[in-house]
Amino acid sequence: MKYRKKGIKKEHHIIEDGEELLNELIKNKLVRSVIPGRIKTTPKGKPGITRLTYQYDTKSGAKLLLKKGSTVQEVFVITDDREALKKFIESRFKS
């Protein structure tokens, strides 16, 4: 079943702690809408903190990746300011 909750399309589950990060983008008016993809896991990997990375620009926004340990989820967002979004993610998740 598909529905929206505070700008996040709910078709797939979201990686643990990932919804909080995505809501932060909405709250800071960096994105208008969030469309999470399927969650993919591999048997290897250590549990870790949830991280968000900017992958590339899309026609209406950007593709991001949510990562936690060996779990990865594609997230598509609709935004009017890709550069502000990219800078926010880079500053929030400095390595």
C-alpha positions as CSV (number, residue, x, y, z in Angstrom):
1,M,0.0,0.0,0.0
2,K,1.3,3.4,-0.9
3,Y,0.7,6.6,1.1
4,R,2.5,9.8,2.1
5,K,3.5,10.8,5.6
6,K,5.0,14.3,6.1
7,G,6.5,14.3,2.5
8,I,7.8,10.7,2.6
9,K,6.2,8.2,0.3
10,K,5.5,5.0,2.2
11,E,5.8,2.1,-0.3
12,H,8.9,0.5,1.1
13,H,10.2,0.3,4.7
14,I,13.1,2.7,5.5
15,I,16.4,1.7,7.0
16,E,16.6,2.0,10.8
17,D,17.1,5.6,11.8
18,G,16.8,6.6,8.2
19,E,13.4,8.2,8.5
20,E,14.8,10.6,11.0
21,L,17.5,11.7,8.6
22,L,15.0,12.1,5.7
23,N,12.6,14.1,8.0
24,E,15.5,16.4,8.7
25,L,15.8,17.2,5.0
26,I,12.1,18.0,4.8
27,K,12.2,20.1,8.0
28,N,15.1,22.2,6.7
29,K,13.1,22.7,3.4
30,L,15.9,21.0,1.4
31,V,13.5,18.6,-0.3
32,R,9.8,18.6,-1.1
33,S,9.2,14.9,-1.4
34,V,11.0,11.7,-0.6
35,I,10.6,8.4,-2.5
36,P,12.5,5.5,-0.7
37,G,13.4,2.4,-2.8
38,R,13.9,-1.2,-1.8
39,I,16.3,-2.1,1.0
40,K,19.3,-4.3,-0.1
41,T,21.5,-6.2,2.3
42,T,24.6,-8.3,2.0
43,P,25.6,-11.0,4.5
44,K,28.8,-9.2,5.3
45,G,29.2,-6.0,7.2
46,K,29.3,-4.6,10.7
47,P,26.4,-2.7,12.3
48,G,27.1,1.0,12.1
49,I,25.7,4.4,12.2
50,T,23.1,5.4,9.6
51,R,24.7,7.6,6.9
52,L,23.2,9.5,3.9
53,T,25.2,10.2,0.7
54,Y,24.4,12.2,-2.4
55,Q,24.8,10.1,-5.5
56,Y,23.7,12.1,-8.5
57,D,21.3,14.7,-9.9
58,T,18.0,13.4,-11.5
59,K,15.5,15.2,-13.7
60,S,13.4,16.4,-10.7
61,G,15.9,16.2,-7.9
62,A,18.5,13.8,-6.7
63,K,19.3,10.2,-5.9
64,L,20.6,9.6,-2.4
65,L,21.8,6.5,-0.6
66,L,21.0,5.6,3.0
67,K,23.5,3.2,4.5
68,K,23.7,1.3,7.8
69,G,26.3,-1.5,8.1
70,S,25.8,-3.7,5.0
71,T,22.3,-2.4,4.3
72,V,21.8,0.1,1.5
73,Q,18.7,1.9,0.3
74,E,18.2,4.1,-2.7
75,V,16.2,7.3,-1.9
76,F,15.0,9.6,-4.6
77,V,14.1,13.2,-3.6
78,I,12.4,16.1,-5.3
79,T,14.2,19.4,-4.6
80,D,14.5,22.8,-6.1
81,D,18.1,23.4,-4.8
82,R,20.4,20.5,-5.4
83,E,23.5,22.4,-4.4
84,A,22.1,23.3,-1.0
85,L,21.0,19.7,-0.5
86,K,24.4,18.4,-1.5
87,K,26.2,20.9,0.8
88,F,24.0,20.0,3.8
89,I,24.6,16.2,3.3
90,E,28.3,16.7,2.9
91,S,28.6,18.9,6.0
92,R,26.3,16.7,8.1
93,F,28.1,13.5,7.2
94,K,31.8,14.5,7.0
95,S,34.0,11.4,7.0
